[in-house]
């Protein structure tokens, strides 16, 4: 029996190692079969990044209009009314419930 183990033990260990690494090469997180899922995730994250970049550009433009160098009176009035809750006599107020949570 010991002779049989010496003869085929190394072969069995190598076969088990090849099977283990081959299995994970196919089905693992970075495996061949999960490549499609990674591509879908990448596409979704790319769209999300584009949206965040657009939002950032809009916020930077609004912040630039409120800077000391280039103060927009209309934007300043809009922000003051929004923060203080004041409206003009001919203004319509539409309250929107915030979904932040």
N, C-alpha and C positions, 0 to 999 in steps of 0.2 A: 504494500500500500504506500509506504514512504517513497519507494522508487517511482511509483505512478505519479505521486504528487510532485516529485522533483522533475519528472519528465514534462508534465502538462501544467504545472502550477504557474510558471512564468507565462506560458501561452495564454492561460485562462485570465491572468491578471492583466495582460496587455489587451486581450479581447474585451474585458470589462471596461478598461480605460478608454479604448476606442469607441465602444458603445456609449459610454457616459458623455464624452466630449462631442460625439456625433449627434446624440440626442439633443443636447443643449445648443449645438450649432444650428439645428433646424428649428427648435421650438422655444429657445430662450428669449429673453427680453430683447436682445439685439440679433436674434436669429433670422434665418432666411424667410421663414413663414410669417414673421411679424413685420416685415418690411412695409407691407401695404398699410398697416395700422400706423406705423411711424410716419409715412408719407401723408396720411390724412391728418394726423396730429400737427405735422409741420404746416400744412396748408391752413388749418384753423388758426394756428398761432400767428402765421403770417398775416392773415386777415385782421386778427386782433391787434397786431402791431401797427398795421396801417391805420386802423381806427384810432388808436391811442396817439399816434403821431399827428393825425388831423386835429384831434381834440387839443393836443398840446400847442399846435400852431395857432389855433383859434384863441386859446387862453393867452398865449404870448402876445398876439395882436391886441387883445383887449387890455392886457397889462401895459403894453406900450402906449395905448391911448390914455391911460391913467397916469403915466409918468409925468414928472415935473417938466420935462422938455416939451412934451406934446400932449397937453391936457385937452381932452374933448369935453366941452360943456354938456353936450347931450348925454354922453355916457356917464359923466359925473352925476348929473341930475337923475338919470335912471337908477344908478346904484344907490344914491342917497334915498330916493323914494322907496326903493325896494327894501333897504335895510331899516329905514325908519317907519315904514308903513304909511306914508303920506300919499295922497292922491289929489289931483286937481279937481275942480268942480265939474269939469266936463269929461273926466276920465272914467273908463269902465274898468272894474277890477274883476279879474277871473282868478279865483284861487285854485291852485293845483296842489293836490296832496302829494307830498314827497314820499317816494318808495325806498328811501335810504333806511337801512336798519341794521 
